[in-house]
Amino acid sequence: MKIAIIGAGCSGLTAIKNLTEAGLTDLVCFEKNNQIGGNWVYTANTGHSSVCETTHIISSKPMSQFSDFPMPDDYPDYPSHQQVLRYFQAYARHFDLEKYISFNTAVERVEKITGDRWRLQLSDGTAPEFDYLLVANGHHAAPRHPEWKADFNGQYLHAHDFKTNRDFAGKRVLVVGAGNSGCDCAVESSRVAARVDISVRSPQYIVPKFFMGRPTDTFAASMQWLPKAIRDQLQRFSLRIQIGRYSDYGLPEPDFPPTRSHPTVNSELLDKIRHGKVHPRPGIREIAGQTVHFTDGSQAEYDVLIAATGYKIRMPFFDPDFINWEDVTSIPLYLRMFHPEHPSLIFIGLVQPQGCIWPLSEAQAKLAGQLISGKTALPPNWRKQALLEAKHAEQDFIPNPRHSVEVHYLPYLKQLKRAMGKAATAS
């Protein structure tokens, strides 16, 4: 079988590693940049999807590392982006992955041809054909801009282009959105700006990185044996002990369980609010020039507006009539990997877990290797299951494009492992 992989970030790397371990060596991974690492390759250039200068991961080391390649002992609980990139580089060297990667080669167009095969139009002018296509290009490259973007006359940028706080010294900054990127932008800007406000339209759980001296995600993992209703109550209770009420910080109080929405993991924002360095604001009603009018009737002027308004799931190499998931609230993929209409198309890393994505991409890649090599097969009803999973996801999470690929970390990992353990009859 000839196999193509798009992207040599964390998901693409573990795809190469696990497919070759399954005996599938007739493969090539196309990477548009000149090195591995995806958005963990920091650059100050805007427009390139990368972390910002001070980024540390928000999942802990033990919950983030690949199963057979631990992070170094001297790494902290939450490694920096430089350490993460070195980890991926070491992973690629250890398993000799780069020989399968075609660098500086962008996939410009993908076309399905007869026999469930795929033709790839590449930036070098060639058009090779493959039996299987694994898409591992990530989903944080196409910013979702707000409708009022053009109404603001000051400096506007999306959090995607926030690389450093140096440009905001002495300025009045408004950050829109309290997700992980928004809180990071607000905290970093507050170190140098004259004033930083953060506009929060809807309630959001903001979770400190540590609880009782342990990384919060390891504490949450230790409670997985409990019924979901009890876990939700314990998580809310533990947050109340740690931080009090969100209303004490001027933030809207969530009226839903923590697991219904993607959490924000940040230990600094609440501290900055109580020290007067970041000021919460409600949602935006309208913008005129550099004046922002909020839904509570207040208004203020800003020099800079940073939109931390999320990302669209965009795969520019597919024709929009073929696959377009930019504005949907759920995506019908079996195990979040397999498209019901295209059995030779497999997505690796197209999930947003309440935890770290890398171990999940690893498990997905192992399953893909088993299936392509014939060691396992999909169940007869897998296409129907894809549709049911999409419906269940809309029930598990608040319906919103932000949650279209959301998964519960440990339950989803167990689901993948169960699938790997089954030798079902192919459909």
LUMPABA-345231 format. One record per residue: x negated, y, z negated of N, C-alpha, C, CB in turn; residue in three letters. Coordinates in steps of 0.02 Angstrom, whole numbers, plus 50000, padded with zeros to 5 digits. Atoms other than C-alpha are relative to their C-alpha. Glycine has a CB too. Layout:
N
XYZXYZXYZXYZala;...
# end
This chain:
427
499584994050000500005000050000499565006350000500475000049939met;500344993649999499375017350045500395004949957499915002750072lys;499664995850050499765029649905499695007050001499954996849929ile;500224993050006499675048649900500235002749932500285004450058ala;499844996550063499635058749738499905007450013499564997449940ile;500074992749993499945077549738499845003049932500655003250029ile;500204996650061498985086849602499514996049958500605001649960gly;500515003250042497435082949497499965003449932499325000250035ala;499974997950070498025090349333500044993849956500605004749987gly;499995005650047498325079449181500424994250026500285002249932cys;499575005349975499745069649263499694996450060500685002750018ser;500325003149942498815066749426499414995749981499785005350049gly;500585003850021497255060949336500204993349970499595003949949leu;499805006350030498145047949232500364995550051500455001249939thr;499715004049946499095042449388499454996250037500405004550048ala;500565003449967497445038749476499744994349957499445005150016ile;500305004950046496765029749324500434993849994499895003149932lys;499575005850012498265018549296500184996250063500635002349965asn;499895003649938498595014549478499404995850020500175004950056leu;500605003949983496805009249508499924994049952499385004449999thr;500045005650047496864998549350500504994550018500125002549929glu;499515004949977498394990049426499794996850066500695003350008ala;500265002949939497324985649577500185003950063500254993150007gly;499794995949943497994999549689499475005350014500695003449985leu;500574995649988496435007649760500035003650067499364996149996thr;499934996449936497035013249932500435006249988500334995350055asp;499634993950018497535030249867499565006150006500284999449928leu;500354993649999497065048449881500425005049963499865002350073val;499674994650038497485062949766499805006650032499814999849925cys;500134993649968497645079849850500045005649949500505001350059phe;500044994550048497115094749744499825006450038499484998549944glu;500114993849961497245112449815499425004149973500625004249999lys;500564996450029495915119249696499354996050007500135001749926asn;500655003349991494065114949687499784995949940499485005250014asn;500175004050059494125105749520500644997249969499605004149949gln;499435003050034495245095249410500245004649943499814993149972ile;499784996550061496275101749264500645003950007499485004549978gly;499374996449991497765110749341500005006749963500574995849975gly;499954993450033498345125349233499565000649939500715001349980asn;500494999450055497025121449101499335002850024499884993249968trp;500594996549973495725129149217500145007549994499854998050075val;499854992950012495735146849148499685004450053499755002149930tyr;500264994749957495545161349268500375006449983500084998250075thr;499694993550014495865179849241500415002450059499475005149983ala;499634997849941496615181049416500754998749991499744996350062asn;499285000950004498485184049414500234996350062500375006849994thr;499745003949945499545173349526499804992749997499785002950065gly;500225006950009498575157649479500314997349936499234999449999his;499685003050059499475146049360499474997349953500494994350021ser;500505002250049498335144849211500205002549931499295002550019ser;499914997850068498305146649023499715007049992499674995149950val;500314993650014497875163348945499364999149960500505004749962cys;500675000250027496205167648867499954996749931499725007049997glu;500035002350070496645162748688500424993749987500225005549954thr;499535005550009497765147548719499704994149962500244997750068thr;500115006650032497745132648601500634995950014499855000749922his;499415004149989498885117848627500495000649941499804992650012ile;499494999550053500515117348528500214993249975500605003850025ile;499925006850028500525098448503499334998149970500244994850055ser;500615001550036499255091048385499574994950037500154997449930ser;500475004649968497715081148436500244992850000499335000449966lys;499805007149999498355063948380500624998650041500114997649931pro;499385001049961500015066648470499915001950073500565004049970met;500114997549933499205073148630499524995750041499745007049996ser;500535003649964497755061648676500284993950036499454998049953gln;499825006149965497855047348800499874994049955499604999450066phe;500015005750045498075030248721499334996549996500524995050020ser;500645003649999496385023148773499405004750008500004995050056asp;500564995249994495345039148773500115005549949499955002950072phe;499884995150053495385048348606499605006450009499844997049932pro;500374993750001494885066448590499424999549951500475006049982met;500585000450045493195069448506500195001349928499475005050022pro;499864999350072493155068248317499935007249976499534995649960asp;500124993150023492525086248302500515005050028499305002250019asp;499484995549977494035093348394500475001749942500404996850059tyr;499544998150054495215103048279500704996950012500065007649994pro;499325002549993497045098648250500345002550063500425001949939asp;499714997049940497535110448391499445002750044500525005749981tyr;500584997949960496135111248521500155006150045499774994350044pro;499964994349955495795126648628500054997650072499405004749991ser;499955001949930496055126948815499334997950028500295005750042his;500655002249977494175125548841499874992749980499455004649971gln;500105006950023494135109648737500454995150038500154999549924gln;499545004249962495655102648828499714998650070500695003250005val;500285001049933494825105348998499404995449996499805006850031leu;500585004550008493215096948936500244992849989499565002349942arg;499725006750012494275082348877500224996850066500605000449951tyr;499795002749936495065080149049499414998550045500485004850035phe;500605001249960493375081749133499644993649977499525005949996gln;500315006150027492675068249018500414993850019499935000449923ala;499555005549981494185057249055499884998150074500755002049990tyr;500125001349928493895059049243499324996750011500045006550040ala;500665003149993492035054849224500004992949975499475004149962arg;500015006650031492325040049110500324994750044500355000349932his;499645004849958493555031749229499855000850074500755000649988phe;500244999149932492675037749388500585001750047499644993750025asp;499394998349964494225046449455499895004750060500495003249954leu;500074994849949493515060349564499884997250070499425004649981glu;500115002949933493065048549706500654999150038499634993449994lys;499355000749967494925047249740500335006850015500464995949957tyr;499704993449995495215066149744499735003750061499885004149936ile;500194995649945495205077049899500115007249977500424998450065ser;499954993150026494815094549831500095005050057499365001749959phe;499904994549951495245110949917500464997850057499335002450028asn;499535002649950496645101850008500715000849975499854992550017thr;499314998850021498405108649990500474995950044500175007550005ala;499475003349963499935098650038500515005450019500344994249957val;499584994549977500905110950145500724997750016499705003150061glu;499335002449983502365100050198500024992449992500205002150072arg;499895007250007503045082750157500624998150040500074997849926val;499445002349959504155073450280500104992549990499875001650076glu;499865007150005505015056850252500094997150070500644998849957lys;499965003249935504825045050399500304993049992499304999750035ile;499665006550002505495027850442499654995349951500014996950070thr;500265005050046505285013550321499865002749931499384997150028gly;500114996850065505375024850166499275001949991500214995349943asp;500704997750003503635031150209499975007650004499584996850058arg;500084992850007502915048750199499435002650043499895001949927trp;500524996649962501965060350314499855006649966500215001250075arg;500224993950035500965074350232499625004550048499564998349938leu;500364995049961500475090050326499525003649952500495005150034gln;500504997450046498845095750245499705006450026499464994849989leu;500304993649982497935112350244499404999350046499795003749938ser;500575001049954496485104550341500234998250070499554994649973asp;499735001349934497645101450489500184992850014499525002250050gly;499845007049990497825082750468500704998449974499484995549965thr;499325002150020499455073150441500004992549986500525001850055ala;500025007150016499115056450356500684997449977499484998649946pro;499385003250020500505044050318499884995149944500334996550060glu;500085004150060500815034350158500634996049987499825004449940phe;499445004350019501915020550089500355002649937499774992949989asp;499724997350062502165028849919499735007149990499824995549938tyr;500204993250017502115046949863500145001349927500395005250045leu;499944998250071501795051849682499905007549994499494996149956leu;500024992750007502175070149643499815001649928500685003350019val;500264998350067501155076649495499755007149998499444995149980ala;500244993149993501045095149533500225004749944500255002850065asn;499804995850057501815101349369500625004150015499445004649981gly;499394995949991503275113149341499945006749965500614996249974his;500114993450029502495129149274499625004550049499634999549934his;500354996049949501955137449436500445005250034499724995550052ala;499554995449965503505146649499500405004049948500494996250047ala;499664996150052504035160549378500735001450016499645006649989pro;499294998149994505885163749348500065007249977500464995249958arg;499974992950016506095182649357500725002049983499745004250058his;499334997650017507575191749277500295004450055499985003949934pro;499664996149949508865200549384499815007449998500744999349994glu;500134992950007508385217549315499265001850011500225002349931trp;500724998749990506545216149363499885006650037499694994250040lys;500134994149958506655229849495500245006549967500344999350067ala;499744994050033507545241849374499495003349954500624998349960asp;500504997350047506005244249265499455003550038499714994349955phe;500504995949964504825258049321499314999949970500245007050005asn;500665000650030503395254149203499624994150027500054999549924gly;500395005949980502145239849212500394993749984499304999949965gln;499625006250009503055223449238499554994150016500634999950045tyr;500325006349983502325206049231500384994249969499274999949978leu;499735006150029502915188449202499474997049954500224994950056his;500475003250045502125178449061499504995650037500374995849947ala;500445003949957501385167749200499355003750014500354998350065his;500594995949983500185182249235499685003249939500215005350049asp;500314997550061499765186049053499374996049987500494999649939phe;500645003550009497915181749039499635002549939499575000950062lys;500364997050056497245193648907500405006149976499285002050019thr;499634994250027497895207648794499655006650013500104999149925asn;500414993949995496565220248844500355005750037499354998550034arg;499674994849961497675229448968500555003749962500304997050063asp;499434997250035498965233548834499815004149939500454994449978phe;500234996050057497915243248710500345006849999499245000850002ala;499684993550009498875258148642500665000950035499555005350021gly;499394999449961500425254348745500614997449961499944996350066lys;499365002550027502255251348702500224994150043500555005649998arg;499895006249964502635233348749500654996749978499414995149989val;499415004050014504275223848762499904993150032500645003450027leu;500025006949976504195204848776500724997450000499544995549955val;499325002649993505805196748838499984992449999500335002650066val;500005007250006506055178948778499594997749941499754996750064gly;500345002450060505575169348620499824992750005500445001149939ala;500285006749992504985153048695499265000149983500104997550072gly;500715000450019503185147348673499585005450034499734993250018asn;500394994849965502505159148806500175006949973500144999850075ser;499814993450025503515174048742499705001649933500755000449996gly;500294998850066502945171948563499245001050004500164994249953cys;500724999049992501135170148618499855006950028499714994650047asp;500114993349971501255185948725500115005449947500475001150059cys;499854994950051502035195648580499445000249948500674998549966ala;500535000350051500725189848454499365003050026499884992849977val;500634997649972499245193148568500035007550015499824996250064glu;499934992949985499905210148625499975004249936500655001450037ser;499954996250062500215215548445499325001549969500424996349950ser;500684998850028498345214648408499715006650024499534994350019arg;500294994049972498015229848518500515005450019499604998250062val;499504995349976499655238048570500215005049946500614996250026ala;499744995150048500405253648491500634997349966500165006650036ala;499395003050027502045244248468500194994150044500595005249994arg;499755005849962502725227248519500694998249974499514993949992val;499345002450014504565222748525500104993450037500555005250020asp;499835006249966505265205648569500754999450004499684993849964ile;499285000649989506995203848645500204992749999500195003450068ser;499775006950009507885188048589500754999850012499824997349928val;499305000049981509535185048676500404994649964500074999050075arg;499645005650031509995168248600499574996849946500204994650054ser;500395002950055509485158648443499464995250024500474996349952pro;500575004149982507845149448447499674997449937499495004050044gln;500395002750056506985137748325499265001750011500104992349993tyr;500714998449999505245144648290499684996049943499875007849993ile;500255005050047504255130948204499265001049987500134992850026val;500724999550015502585133248113499634993650020499905001449925pro;500395005749976501175121848168499844994949945499365002550030lys;500175004550055500915114247995500584999549951499365002349964phe;499525001150053502065106747864499694995449949500674997050028phe;500305003850055501415100647696499294997950017500434993849984met;500695001249984499645101847762499884995650061499674996949943gly;500065004449942499985090947914500275003550062500364993449989arg;499694997449939500295095448097500744998150001499644997250062pro;499285001050004502175097348112500244994250042500365006350022thr;499755005449958502365085048256499854993149971499695000550069asp;500145006450032501535071048156500514998749944499284999849973thr;499485000750052502765074348014500664997950032500085006649961phe;499385001749966504225073748136499994992850025500135004850058ala;500065006849975503565057548211500114994949945499334999050032ala;499935004750055503545049348039500724999049979499605002549940ser;499295000550018505435052048025500424996750054500285006849985met;499625002749944505915043348187500424993949983499534998250056gln;499615005950019506555028048096500685001849970499604995849949trp;499374997850030507955038348019500535001350054499895006349958leu;499474998149953509655040848103499945007350021500704998749970pro;500094993349972509695056348214500335005449957500275000250071lys;499654994950040510965065548107499615001749937500714997649982ala;500404998750060509885063447953499365003650017499854993449963ile;500614996549978508315068648048500145007450011499714996850064arg;499844993049986509165084448107500095003949935500655000550042asp;499904996650064509685088847929499355001149963500494996049957gln;500654999350034507945085547860499575005350034499634993250000leu;500404995049965507135096147995500255007049984500034998850075gln;499724993450017508315110747960499835001849928500775000150011arg;500154998850070508035108847774499265001749990500194993949957phe;500714998750007506145108247791499825006950027499594994750037ser;500124993349974506175123947899500255005449953500335000850069leu;499744995250048507255132847771499515000949942500704997749974arg;500494999650055505965128647636499395004050023499794993049977ile;500604996749975504525134647745500085007450012499784996750063gln;499964993149974505185150647818500625003849976500004999950074ile;499384996750018506895154447743500485000050058499875007249977gly;499534999449944508245160347863499695004350055500665003149975arg;500254996049944507855167048036500285007149996500184996850067tyr;499714993450008509025181447996499585004449954500714999549974ser;500454996150043507755186647862499465003650041499664995449949asp;500514997049956506605190948009500325004450054499584994550032tyr;499664996249948507925199848111500144996150063499625006050017gly;499905004449943508135184848226500684996649995499444994850005leu;499365003650003509765176148273499924993049971500324999650070pro;500035006450035510145160748169500274994450046500415000349934glu;499745005549958510285144448269500604996649968499444994850013pro;499415003550024511975135848254500044993050031500635004050016asp;500035006649969511405119448334499404996349970499945000650078phe;500565003950027510225105248282499355001650036500154992550005pro;500654998449969508355107748315499864996150064499454998749951pro;500165004149941508305093548442500445001650060500084992849982thr;499584998249943509635101648554499685005050047500665002849975arg;500344994849960508415114648620499254998949996500205007149975ser;500735000550001506585115448666499735004649946499695001750070his;500234995850056505695121748509499425004650020499804995749942pro;500594995749995504465136048497499554998349941500205007650000thr;500485001950052502925130648400499505005749993499644993250016val;500414994150009502065146048330499965001849926500285006050041asn;500094998450071501335149948160499895007449986499414996149973ser;500194992950009500985168448190500585004950009499465001750047glu;499504994949983502555176748258500385002349938500494997250052leu;499614998050059503565176548097499585004249953500274993849963leu;500464996050041502055183048003499925007050028499314996549995asp;500074993449969501835197148129500645004249991499854999250075lys;499384996350011503665201748111500035002949930500614995550013ile;499964997750069503565202947922499455005149983499964994149953arg;500524994950009501975213447937500125006150043499334997150016his;499844994149961502825225748054499615000750064499915005949959gly;500394999649937501735221448204500424998050061499394995449995lys;499535001849947503145213748307500715001349974499914992450022val;499334997850021504935220248303500534996550043500075007750006his;499485003349961506415209348354500525004950027500354994749957pro;499464996349968507715216448472500504995050027499725004750056arg;499515004649969509335208848539499904999650075500725002349984pro;500045000649928509665204848721500065006750036500544995450025gly;500004993949959509545217748861500675000850035499424999850051ile;499384998449964511105226248926499865002850068500425004949960arg;500204997149936510295236749062499345003749991500545004850027glu;500644996450000508685245649110500065005850050499404995350019ile;500014994249956508505263049182499325003349994500575005149982ala;500674997250002506755268749226499564996049952500015007449979gly;500385003550052505705264549072500404999449936499345003749987gln;499565000650058507185264948953500394993550003500485006149996thr;499645006450005507885248248898500585000849952499514994249977val;499404999750041509655247748831500184993049977500605003350039his;499875006650029510025233248713500754999049986499594999049937phe;499295001750009511665224348679500305002749935500094992650003thr;499734997250063511815231948504500105007550004499544998349942asp;499914992949990511895249548578499375004049991500515002549953gly;500634996550008510085254148537499635000450066499564996649946ser;500414999449940508795259248666499295002249980500315005050050gln;500694998150013506925262048678499635000350066499654995049951ala;500414999549939505595266648805499374995849992499825007450014glu;500585004550001504165255148852499545001550059500224992750002tyr;500494999549946502575256048953499944993550038499325002149972asp;500115006649971502495237348984500594995549982499334996949974val;499485005050012503825223949003499734993250022500675001850037leu;500255006849985503285205648994500604995349998499454997849949ile;499435004649995504615193349054499764992949988500345000650070ala;500145007050015504395176648968500644996150011499734999149925ala;499335002549982505915170049059499974993350035500345005050045thr;500035006949977505325152849108499794999250072500654996849990gly;500245001949933504965143949271500544996250038499364995749994tyr;499585004049957505875136549417499634993650018500215003950065lys;500315006249975505565118449465499985000650076500414993649977ile;500084998749928504865121549638499474995450029499815007450012arg;500465004249963504045109449757499985002650071500214992449998met;499984996449936503595120349906499864995650061499515005649999pro;500155004449944503045105650012500624996250024499454995049981phe;499375003149978504835098750017500455005350031500364996649941phe;499494995649972506145106650130500555001049948500284997150066asp;499474998850050507475115050017500624995750011500195007250001pro;499425004349986508805104550104499874992749979500185000350074asp;500185006950020507865088850051500024999349924499294998250027phe;499994999950073507535092649867499975007249978499414995849969ile;499994993250027507985108749777500304999849930500395005050046asn;499785000450070508095108749586499875006449962499654994249966trp;500214993750032507735127049550500505002449947499915005350051glu;499504996950044509375131449463500504994949972500385005350038asp;499555005250026510115114949403499884999249925499904993350037val;500075001150072510415110049221499804992849984500655001649965thr;500255006850010509985091649244499804997150068500544995549966ser;500265002949938509075081049372500114992549999499255001850010ile;499865007250000509665063449420499404995950023500594998550044pro;500565004449987508065053249410500014994349950499325003949997leu;500035005650046507975035849337499345000349961500064993250038tyr;500574999450045506795036549188499615006550012499534994050008leu;500314993549983506445054549245499424999250051499735003449937arg;500545001449953505355046849381500254998450070499594994349975met;499825003149937506335038249520500635003150029500104992449990phe;499444996849965507455047049646500464994650029499755004750056his;499545005349977509025036649684500044999250075500685001349973pro;499955000549927508925040549870499324998650033500285006450029glu;500675000849970507045038549893499574995649954499665007050010his;500345004550047506335022949807499245000250003500234993150013pro;500734999649996504555026149867499725006849979499774998450071ser;500194993450026504525043649791500024999749923500475005750027leu;500055000650073503935044149609499735006549971499554993949980ile;500224993950033503775059349496499624998249935500605004749985phe;500415001050060502405059449364499925006849965499294996950018ile;500074993850038502485072749229500555005150011499355003250016gly;499444995449990504135080549283500474999549940500384998450067leu;499625000150062504705081149102499765005849956499914993149962val;500194995150051504705094048964500184997049932500375007050011gln;499845003650062504555084448802499995004649939499514994449990pro;500064996850065504825090048624499394996749967500664999249956gln;500645003050016503005085248604499545001050059500074992449982gly;500494999149947501525083148721500174995950062499304998249975cys;499835003349938501725078448903499504994650019500055005150055ile;500525004449974500075069148928500114992649985499345002149973trp;499875007150011500485052648841500614997450039500104998649926pro;499425002049961502155052448932499814999050073500565005149994leu;500245000849932501315055049101499594993550006499575006050022ser;500395006250000500135040849056500464993950003499554999649937glu;499535005649999501585029049019500374999650066500505000749942ala;499675000049934502475034349179499534997050053500205007250019gln;500485002449951500895030849279499894992549993499335003749993ala;500075007250010500705013549201500604996350030499944998349925lys;499405003149972502505009449247499985000350077500625003549973leu;500054999449927502235016049425499524994850028499795007150020ala;500485004949977500705005049442500284992949999499385000249956gly;499695006750003501674989649385500504998950056500354999149933gln;499485000749949503084993049506499714999550070500485005949997leu;500285000149932502044996749660499614993650012499545006250011ile;500395006149993500934981649628500424993749996499464999749947ser;499555005750001502454970349609500024996249935499814995450053gly;500005003450064502164965649427500675000949964499435002649955lys;499354998450029503854973349380500435002950056499935005049939thr;499554997049951505384979149475500535004049964500334994550045ala;499464996150029506754991649445500624995749992500155006250044leu;499385003950009508404984749378500485001150058500345001749934pro;499544999449943509804981749504500425006449999500474994150002pro;499554994250004510824996549440499625006549988500504999049944asn;500404994250018509405009149430500255006650031499284998950022trp;499744993849969510225021449550500595002849959500234998650073arg;499444997850042511805021949444499735002749934500484994249987lys;500304997750063510725023749288499715007050006499464995149978gln;500284993249990509895039249363500545005249990499705000650070ala;499454995350007511585047949371500235000349928500574998150045leu;499785000150070512055042349195499505003649956500094992849977leu;500504996650040510415048649124500065007550005499304997850021glu;499914992749991510725065849198500595002549958500115001650074ala;499424998050041512445066449114499834999849926500594995350015lys;500195000550070511725060748948499555005849979499664993349985his;500454994450015510375074148957500395006449988499505001050057ala;499604994050009511705087648974500384999849933500505000850057glu;499695000650066512505080848815499505000749943500364993349995gln;500514999850052510875079448718499725007049989499434995250018asp;500314993550003510255096948758500495005450022499365000250044phe;499584994549979511045114048779499955000750076499785006649964ile;500044999649927511515114748965499715006650024500704999150030pro;500364994149979510285126749041499444997650047499715004149939asn;500555002149958509005126049183499354998949961499885005250054pro;500605000950042507695127449045499944992849976500035004749940arg;500005006850027508205109948987500114994750054500534999349947his;499845004749946508395101649158499544993950000499945003550067ser;500465005750004506875090349126499804998549928499375001250043val;500165000950071506925090248935500084992749979500455004649956glu;499945006750028506625073848843499805000149927499564994950039val;500235001150069506485068148663499374995650004500564996649957his;500665003049989504655063248650499974992549985499495003549958tyr;500095007150018504625046748554500544995550028500004999449925leu;499515004449968506305039648613499864998950074500695003049992pro;500155000849930505795042948793499394995650011499895006850033tyr;500595004249995504085035048767500184992749989499465002249949leu;499775006850013504935019648695500394997250060500434999749937lys;499625002049942506095019148845499544997850057500455005850024gln;500495001849949504605018848964499664993449983499485005650009leu;500335006250020503755005148865500464994050007499755000549927lys;499535005649990505324994548868500044998250074500705001949974arg;499975001249928505404996649057499384996350024500075006650039ala;500625003549981503594990949071500024992749978499405003549969met;499985006850026504004975448971500514995650035500155000149927gly;499485003949965505414969849087499784998250071500665004050001lys;500125002249931505224959949246500694998950032499564993450003ala;499325000349974506914964149322500004998150074500365006649989ala;499915001549930507584959249491500055006450040500624995550011thr;499984993949960507284972349625500695000950032499464999850055ala;499364998549969508794981049698499964998750075500225007249986ser;
# end
